[in-house]
C-alpha cells in the first residue's frame, strides 16, 4: 500500500537513487539536490512498505502562486497512481491559489493534462538549463 506523506524524513541516498532511476541529471549533484528539496516550501514523499517510490516538491509564496519543479516516480511504479496521489496532496495545500505552475515535456504532458493542467495561453517556457536530460 502506497503511503503519501508531507514529511522531510528522506535520505539523500534514497533521493539520488530515485533520480538516477529516472535518468534526471540533477542526480549528478547530490548535495545540491538534497538541500534544494529539503528547502522547498513543501515536500511530499510516496513510500511502498517503507521504500521511497515517489517525490514531489513545491515552491510558493503561500498567497497567489505555487510552482511544482519536480515530481518523480520510480519507473516500475509508473501508471499505478503514485503521481496522482502526490498531485492530490499538492491540490489540498495549494488548490485555492490564483496560479499553479509547472513545466512538462514528453510523456509528462499527458499526465499533467489528466491532473487538470493546460497549456498557458500563448506563453513559452524559457530557461537557462545546465542539465543534459532534455
N, C-alpha and C positions, 0 to 999 in steps of 0.2 A: 504494500500500500504506500503510495506516494504521500509524503508529508511536506507541506509548504510552510515555511517559517520566515518571519522577518527578524531573524537573529543574525548576529555577526560572528557566530561560533563556526567559523570555517577556516581551515588551514590554507596556507599558501600552496602547499603541495597538492591539495585537492583541487584548488582553483587552476593551477598550472596544468594538471592532468586533464581537466575538463576543456580548457582552451586548446591544448595540444590535440585532443581527440577531435576537435572541430577545425583544426588547422588554422587557428587565428594567430596572426603574427605577434600579438601582444603577449603571448606565452613566452616569447624570447626576452621579455623584460619583466621577469617575475616579481622583483621588488616593487617596481612602479605599478604593475598591475594590481598587486595585493593592496598596496597603500591606496590606490585610486578607488578600488571597490569599497574598502573599509571606510573611506572618507566620503562616500556617496551620501546623499540625503536619505536614501532608503535602499536597503539591500535585502533581496529575497532569495532564499535557497529552497531547492527541492531535493528531498532525500528519499531513497528507497531502502528500507532496512538499514538506515544509517549511512548509506553510500550517497555521496553528492552526485546527483544526476542532472541538475539544472541550477542556473543562477541568473538573476537579473538585477539591474541597478537603475536608480533614478536620480536625477539632479533637478532640484526645484527651488523656486523662490518661496514656495508654500502658499502663494496667493493667486497667481494668474497662470503660471507656466510650469510645465514639467517636461523634461527631456529624458527619454529612455535610451541610454547609449548602448547597453549590452543586454542581450538575452540569449543564453546558450543552453542547450540541452544535449546530453550525450547522444551521439548518433543512434545507438541502439534503442533509445527511448523516443526518437522522433515519431510523430504520429500517434502517440499514446496520451496526449492531452496535457503533458507537463508544461509546455509553453503557455497554453491557455490558462492553466491554473495560476501561473506566475502573473500573467496579464490580468487575471481576475483580481488578484491581490493588489496589483497596482491600481486597478479601477476603484477598488474600495477606498483607497487612500487619496487618489488624485482625480477621480471621476468628476468632481464638482468644479475643477479648474477650467479656466477660459480656453486654455490651449495645451494639448498634449502632442508632443513632437517626437518623431524618431526618423531614422534614415534606414531604409531597407533596400536590399538588392537581391537578385537571384530568386531562389525559391521562397525566401522570407517574405517577399511582396505578397504572395497569395495568403500566407499565414496571417499577416497583419490586416489584410483586407477582411478576412474572416473574423478578425477581432474588432472590426468597425472602423479601421483607419482607411483613409482615402488620399489620393494624390492632392497636394495642397495647391489647388488652382494652377496657375502658370509658374509657380515657383520652381527654382532649380537648385538641387542640392549642390553645395560647393564645400571644398575643404582643402586644407594642406595636410596631406596624409603621408606618414613615414612608414607605413606598413607595406607588406608585399603580398597581401592575400586578396586583392581586388583587381 
